[in-house]
Amino acid sequence: MNKILFSLACLAAFTGCEKKAHVTTTIPENPGIFVKKVNGLPDTFIRGVDISTVLAQEESGVIYRDRDGTPQDIFKTLRENGVNYIRVRVWNNPYDQNGNGFGGGNNDAEKAAIIGQRAQKYNLPLLVDFHYSDFWADPAKQQAPRAWKGMSIDEKSEALYDYTKESLEKIKKGRGIIGMVQIGNETTGAMCGETNWLQISKLMNAGAKAVREFSKDVKVVVHFANPEKAGEYLRYAKILKNNEVDYDVFASSYYPFWHGTLDNLKTVLRQVAEFSGKKVMVAEFSYINTYQDFDGSGNSISEDSAIDKPYPVSVQGQADCIREVIATTASLGDKALGVFYWEPAWIPVPGNTKEERQLRWEKYGSGWASSYAAVYDPDDAGKYWGGSAWDNQALFDAEGKPLPSLATFGLAGTGASTQVKADTAEEQNIRVRIGDSLELPAEVAVLKNDGSKSNATVTWNPKTEDGKEVSSLTTSGKGPAEYKVYGIADGISVLAKIAVVEPNYLENPSFEYKDLSMWKWEDLTGKMKELKIEDNKNNAKTGTKSLHFWSDTPVNFRVEQTVSGLKPGTYKFSLVIHGGDAGASDAQDIKIFARSGGKDYEEKTSADGWRNFRTPDIRGIKVGADGKATVGASVNLKAGSWGNLDDFVLTPQ
């Protein structure tokens, strides 16, 4: 086993330490992954992880091991693999009135102190992540702690200041090395129950004041999400400057299946750094290594997730993601501090069934939420509580052994190679109309772990995942449906997703082809900022393209297509829409419409969230002897609204 020495300085600039710690990172001679060297990567570059659930995991019976399978302190294992910083979230009071934990690690200041104590044994400083809530805070929810309910903004600011200072003292007493403190988690337009930026800024400054008084060497971090939204990060930086918010580091979440490209991330972080003069970093990122669900509780990213997956779904793909996020962030030079991988140790708790594991999730808080969280978050955790949705993004296997991808943190500065082998096969997405013949490809592209590609013959299973004959999927007499079929190519599993769809008399119904002459759309205000065909798989229902709209002025447009040559009869029209920031459903004016034979038809719909796809339809459209019909949508919404339309379908009823 090779020993690569990293002189990892605990610089006072971001760790609060006064002397350097020399740590040995041990990497096997054949690490099992390829890692392209990141040239010029400083030893002081933060390669951190957030393992906030680790105590609850261990209490639930999880045993973490070294590469050989021998039980070992996970903090030692992380250090051996090049990790040099620990992030830990802190909730105010994640317990009900009877002391039952809400889950997600039950992370309060006491838990953070224990994690800090264990981390300091291996010279691992802490980024303390205050959510300023009793449970999860993210762009979708920013509830104030129950104890602060009904407080004025001045009272809440004072409570936040006191709580921050007391919690930091508690962690310090436990001997945790506090290097950075995050004042709010993914505060994208809200924090601690406040949505007005004057009030949010007041709260942030209260937290910053507590940190400054605790230690002048500890850095203050603000944290945002959604870097893919054009102009948002620079806008936040300007708001923080205008409101004189005291901070040192602007941090971003970056999940590659949700948050756009790394080139865009680099651009927006550079803009913030140049405008504000602050440091930047990635506070959360991760990637999947498999589609397998190990605990039966469902995964955030699965085979059914119709979103972009820019790296192979494999351990090598996970390593590629880690390397690329490190390289992109480090390319910003002295503007960037580093990166943190989110919850790499959140693996399944022991149990032969989901029901057995459920007992542990409830008792120890090792699932994402327990049923007890309903007292605080009744509409989400209170309904969907359960285990880990992240086990296929962990950097440990289900038995607690580190995956080769964990070593990427230690290998990023040196590079590594291994034996070339087939790694993943290109996923096949097939759309076929009812009644048409279905042909699965004879060959598929196979990606090797060194990034090279080659075609290989594939042998398909004659039956779908749920046991239906593939040969009869389009002729079975059933309506539209989606199926999964697996095959083998070069020893690697291949997945084909088959969508059996209705016959469709519209041309280019999902905007996938360059010729758009059959479509007509019009900005009725003449002032909309965006009304265009967008090539973004994350916003499309199928394929990669859709009709996108957004404006900071009122949104008002129409889109339609006229079809000729239809046989007389009764037809149905539908489309798919999602979007947000449009206000309450009853205040929205979104309609789909049809015109045929001198008669108008329409149906109202609404947009209530990203990828909350609605599929409104109009039935009973009568087409007469002229064989013509016009179908489309009209959208009239307030300023700031956004969304996408896709998959327009006109079919016989």
N, C-alpha and C positions, 0 to 999 in steps of 0.2 A: 504494500500500500504506500503510495507516494504521500509525502507530507509537504504541503504548500504553506509557507509561512506568510501570514498577513499581519503586518504591523498596523493594527486598527486603532487609530488615535481616538481616545475619549476626549475630544477637544472641548474645552469650556464653551466654545461657540454653540454647541448644541447637545452636550451631554451633562454638563455640570461637573465633570471630573477634572482633576488637576494633573493627573499623570497618565501616560500612555499604557495601554494594556496590550501585551504581546500574546496573541492567541494562535494556536495551531489548528488549521483547518485540514482535515484528513480526507483525501479524495482517492477512491480506488483506481488502480492502474487502468482498468477498463470500466468506465463509469456507466456504460450502457446507453449513452446518448451522445449525439453530436452537439457541440456548442461552439459557435463561431466567436472568436475572441473579440471583445469590446476594447478597441485600442484606447489607451490612455485613461482607463477607468481608475479613478483615485481609490486608494485603500480606505479613505474616509467616506466614500460614497455609501449612503445608507442602503443596506439590503435587509429590509425588515419584514416581519410577519405579524399579523394580528391573530393571536391564539386565545382570545377572550373566553372561549368555552372550555378551555383545557381542564380546569378544576372540576367542573361538572361532569366532563367526560370521564376523568379518572375516578370520581366518586361513583359513576355508573358502572365501573368495572373495566373500562378501556385500559389496556396496557400498551404503552409505547415502547418501541424496541430500536436497537441499532440495526445496521445493514445485515448483520448475521442472524438476526432474530432474537437476540438476547435482550431481555428487559433493560431499559436504560432511561434515565431522566431525559425527557423530551427537550429540555433547555440545553443539555449537553449535545444532544443529537443535532439540534438546530445550529449550534455554534460550530460543530464539526463540519457542517455542510455550508458554512460561509455566511450564515445569518448573523447580523451584528446589531439588531435593534428589535424591540418588542413593542407592539401597539396593544393597548388594552382599553376597552370601552368601559364607561362608568355610567350607570343609571342611578338616579336618586334613591328610589325605593321600589325595587322590582319584586315586591311581595304583597300578598293580600293581607287582610286584617288578622288572619290566623297564622301568618308566617309561611304560607305556601308560595314558592317561587314562581315567577312568570315564565321562566325558561330562558333560552338563549345564553345560558351560563349563569343566570341570576347575578349579573355583574353589577355589584355596588362597590363602594370605596373599600370595604373590607376585603372583597375578593381581589381587587386591584392591588391592595397592599401585599397579599399573599403571593400573587403572580410576580410583583416587583421584587419581593424577597428571594424568590427562586431564581429570577432572571439575573440578579446582581451577583450570584455565585459564579456566573460565567461572563461577567463584565458586559451584560446586555442592558443598556439603558432603556427607559420607557418613554413612549409617546402616550400620554394619558388623554384619552378621548372622551370628553364630557358630552353626553347627549343632551343634558339638561331636560330630562324626561324620566318617567318611571319605566319605560320600555322603548322599543325601537323608534328611533328618529331618522327619517330619510326624506327625500323630496315629496313623498306622498303624505307624510304625517309628521307633525311637530307639536305634539301635545305637551303642555306644561305638566310638571309633576303634580300629583293630587294635593300635596301640601301647599302648593302655591296657587291653587285655584282661587279665582276671585280677587287676587291681589292687583293693586294698581301697578303701573309700570315702575314707579319708584320703589315700591315695596318689593316687587319681584327682582329688581336689580340688586337691591340690598341682600335679599335672600340668596341670589345667585352668587354674589361676592362672598358671602359668609360660607356658603356650601363649598365653593371652589377652594377657598383657603383651608378650611377644615379638612377636606378630603386630601389635599396635597400634603398636609402635615401628617395625616394618618398613613399615607403611602410612604412618606419619608421615614416615619417612625419604624415602619416595617423594613427599612433599609433599602427600599427601592431607589434606583438611580434615575431620577426624573430629568430627562433631557429636553422634552417638548411637551406642551399642553395644548390640546385642541379645544377651542371654545365653541362648541356646537358641532353637530355631525350632519353633513350634506345639507347645509342651510340654504337651500335653493329657493329663496323667496319667503322663507318662514323660519322661525326659531322659537321654541319654548312657548308656543301658542300665539306668538305675535307675527303679523304679516306686514306691518308698516316698517319701512327701513329705518326711520328715525328711532323707533322703539327697539328694533333688532340691534341697531348700532349701540344703543344705550346698554343693552344687555351684554353685548360683546365687550364693551369697554369695562363693564363691571367685572367680567371674567378676567380680562387682561390686567386690570388693576390688582386683582387677587394674585395672579401669577407673578407680576413684577414685585409685589411685596414679599412673596414667598422666596423668590430668588431672581436676581438680575441676570443670571446666566442661562435661565431656562427660556426657550423660545416659545412665542405665542403663535398658534396655528389657526387659520380659518379654513374651512373645508366646504367645497361645493361639488355638485355633480352636473352631468349633462354637458360636457365640453363640446359635443357635436352641434349644439344649438348656436347658430351663427351670432356672433357679437355678444353673447351672454356673459362670458368671463370678463371681458373688458368692461362691460357695463357694471358688473359687480365690483371690479377694482375701482372704478370711478365713484361708485356709491360709497365704498369704504373710505376713499380719500376725502370725498366731500363731507362725510360725516365724522371725519377725524378718528376713525377706528384705529386703535393701537394694536398692531400685530407685526410679526416678522416673516411668516411663511404663508403663502397662498397654496393650498393643497387641493388636488382634484381626485375624484374617483375616475377610474378608467376600466370599464369592462368591455372588452373588444367586441362582444356580441351585441352591445347596446349603444356604445358611446363613440361610434365613428372610427376614423382611421388614426393611426399613430402620427401621421404627417399633420393632421389637423390638431391633435393634442399638442404636438410640439409647437405649432404656430400660435395657438391660443395661450399657452403657458409663456412663450417668449414675449408675446404682446403684454401680458400682465406684468412680467418681470421688468420689461423695459419701461412701462408706464409707471409702475409703482415703486420700483427700486427694491422690491421684496424678493426673497428666495421663493422657489416653487418646488413642488414635489408631487408624487402620486401617493395618495394616502390609502387607496384600496385598488387592487386589481386581482384577477384570477382567471383560470381557464380550465376547461374540462379535459379529463384524460380518458374518459369512457362514457358511454351512454348508460351503463349499468346503474340501477338503483339498488344500493346495498341494504337499505333499512326498510324498504317498502313504504316510505312516506312521500315518495315523489320528489323529483329534482327540479330546480329552477330552470336548468337547461337540459332538454331531453331530445330524443329523436323527433319528437313532434313539434319542437320549437322552430317555427318558420322564420328564423333570423340568421344573420350572417355569422358564419363560423370561419374566421380567416386563417385558422391553423388546423392541422389534422387533429381529429379527435383521438388522441393517443398520449402516452407519456412523453413521447418525443415532441408532439405538438404543444404540450404543456410547457416543456422546456424551451421550445422556440418562442412561445409567448413571453415567458419570463425574461429570456435574453433580449428580446426586442423592446420590451418596456424599459428594461434597464438601459439599453443602448440609446433609445430615443430620449429618455430623460437626461442621461449623462451627456448627450450631445449639446445640451444647453450650457455646458461648462459650469463656471462658478455660480451661475444663477440657480442651479438645481442642487438639492440636498440628497434626494434618493427616492426609493420606492418601498411600498409595503404590500405584501401579498395577504389577501384576506382569508382568514380561517382555514389554513392548510391542514389543521389537525382535527377538523370536525368530521370524524369517521363514525361508522355505526357503533352503537353500544351493544353489548352482548345480548343475545336472545335468539331463539330459533324461529320466532314468529314476530310479526309486527305488534301483536298484543303483548307479548313478553317485553319487548323493547319499550312499549308505551308506558309500562309501569315505571321504568327507570326514567324516561323523559319527564314524567309527572313528578316523581319523587325528588330527582336531583336537578331538574332544569336543563337537561342535556339536549332536549329537542329545541326547535326554533321558537316554540311557544307551548306553554302548558294550558290546560283548561282554566286554570286560576287567573290567567291574564285577562279573562273576560271582564273583570271588574274595572279594568283600565282601558282596554281596547276591544269592546264587544263586537265590532263589525268586521274585524280581521282576525286577530289572534283568537278571539272568542268563538269564532266559527271554524277556523281552519288549523287549529293547533295540531302539533304533531312533531315528527322527528327532524332530521337534518335534510334540507333540500340542497346541500352543498357537498355531500360525500363524494360525488364524482368530480369535484374540483379540488379535493384534498391533495396534499403532497405526501401522504402516507397511505398504504393500502389498508384493506379492511381488518388486517391483523395487527396494525400498528407499526409495520416496518416502513421506513422511508422509501419513497419511490425515487428512481434515478433523477427525476426532474428536480427534486429538492436540492441536489448538488449544483444546480445551475447557478445559485447564488455565489458559490465558491469558485465556480469554473468560468464565470463571465469574463473575468480579467485575464484568464490564461488560455481559454479555449479547450476543447476536448474532442476526441473522435472515438469511434467504436466500429464494430463490424457492420457493414452495409447489409440491410435486409428490408424486405417489404414491410411497410408500416401500416398504411391505410389504403382503402380503395375508394375511389370517387363515388360519392352518393348519387344515385340516379333519381331524378324527379320526372315522372311521366304523367302527362295528361292525355286522356283518351275519351272520346265521346261514346255515349251509350250506343251500342250497335256496331261501332267500328272495330276493326281487328286490333288486337293488342300484341305488340312485339317487344320483347325485352332485348336489350343489346347483347350481342354475342361477345363483345369485348368491353372492358372498362379500363380506365386509367388507374394504375397502382402507383402510389407515392411511396418512395423508399425513405428511410430515416435520415438520409443525407440530403434530402430535398429533390433528388432526381425522380423522373417519372418514366414509366413504360406501360405499354398496353398488355393486357393479359386476358386470355379466354376465361369467361365466367360460366360456371355451372349453376343454374338457378333451381331453387326448390320449386317443385310443381304446385305447391300450396302456399297460401298466404300465411301470415303469422297466426291468424285466427282460424286456419284450417280450410279455407275456401279454395276451390280449384282456380288457378290463375287463368287457365284457358277459357273459363266461362264468366269472367268478371264483367264483361261488357254485354253479354247475351243472356244473363241469368234472369232478366226481367225485373231486377231490383233497380231502384232509383240511384241518384248520385251518391257516391260513397268514396272513402279513402281507405287504402290498404297498404300493408307492408309485406314485401317479399324479400327473402334473403338468399344470397348465393355465395359461392366461394371462387376467388380468383387469386392465383399465386399463394394459396394457403391463407388468404385474408378474407374475412367476412365482408360481403358487399350488401348494402341496403338499397332497395328500390322502393320509393314511395310512389304509389299509383293512385292518381285521382281520376275516378270515373265520373265524367261530368255530363250534363245535359247537352243535347244538340244546341248550337248557338248560331243565330243568323246575323249576329253583329260581326263586323270586320274589326280586326285588331282590338278585341274586347278588353285586353289588359295592357294596352299601350306598349307591348314588348317590341314591336317592329318600327323601323324608321318611318315608313309611310303612314302619316297621320291625316291624310287628306280626307278620309271618311268622317273625321271628327270635326265638330265646330264648338269652340268654347270662347266665351267673351267675358271680360272684366267689365261689369256694368257700372263701376265707379270710375274706371280709368286711372285709379290711383293705387291699386293693390301692389304690394311689394313682390309677391310670389304667386304666380299661377302658371304652372309649368309641368311638363313630364319629368318626374324625378327618378333617377336611377339609384335606388337605395332599397336593398332587399329588406331591411328592417322596417320600412314603412309600407311595403307592398304585401298584399295578401298572398299572391302567387307570383312567381317570377321575381324580377327585380325592379320593375317599373310601375308607376302609378301616377295619377294626376294629383299634384300637390298644391295646396293653397296655404297662404299665411300673409298677414299684413298687420302693421301697427295702426292702420286706418281701417274703417269698416270693410268687411268682406262681403262681396255681392257679385256672384257670377253664375253663368249657366253653361252647361255642357250637354251636347246632344249628338245623335247620329240618326240619319234617315235611311231606312232600308226599303228596297224595292224588290219585286219578284216573289213576294211571299204568297203561299197558297192561302186562299180564303179559309178562315177558321178562328179558333180562340187561342190566344197566346198569353204568356206570362213574362214579365220583365222584372229583373232584380239587379242590384249592384251591391258592392261592399264599401263601407265607409268607416273610418275611425278618425279621431281628432280630439282636441281639447281646448281649454281656456275659452270656451264658448258660452259659459254661464249655465243656468239651470235649463233642463230639457224643455220645459214649457215656454221658455223665453227664446228658444232657438227656432229659426225658420229654415229648415232643410227639407226639401221635397224631392221625390223622384216622380217623373211624369211620363205619360205616353199620349200620343195623338194618332188616331187612325179612324178612317171612315167618317170624318167630321166630328168625332167625339173626343173629349179630353178626359184623361184619367190622372189621378195623383195620389200619393201616399206620403204622409209626413214621417220623418225619422229624426235622429239626433246623434250627436257625437259626445261620448263621455269618457274618453281616455285613450291613451296610446295602446294600440293593438287590441282594444276592446271592439272588435269588428262587429258591426251591425250589418245585417243583410235584409233590408226592406224589399218588399216585392209588391207588384201590382198584378192581380189575376183578372181573367175575364176580358182581356183586350180583344175586341172584335176587328178582324182584318177582312175587308170586303174584296170585291172583284178587282179593285185597282192594285191590290197587293202591296200597299205602302203603309209604313208605320214609322213614327219618329219617337225616340225614347231618350231620356236623359235625366238630368238633375239640376235643381236650382238651389243655391246656397246663399243665405243672407244672414250674416252673423256680426257680432260686435267686433270692434278693433281688438287685435291680439289673438283672435281665433286662428287655429291651424288644423290641418287634417289632410287626408288622402282618400281618393276614390279609386276603386279598382274592380276588376272582374264584372263588367257589364254583361248581362245575359238576356237574350230574347229567345224564347223557346216555345214550342207548341205546348199548350196546357193539356 
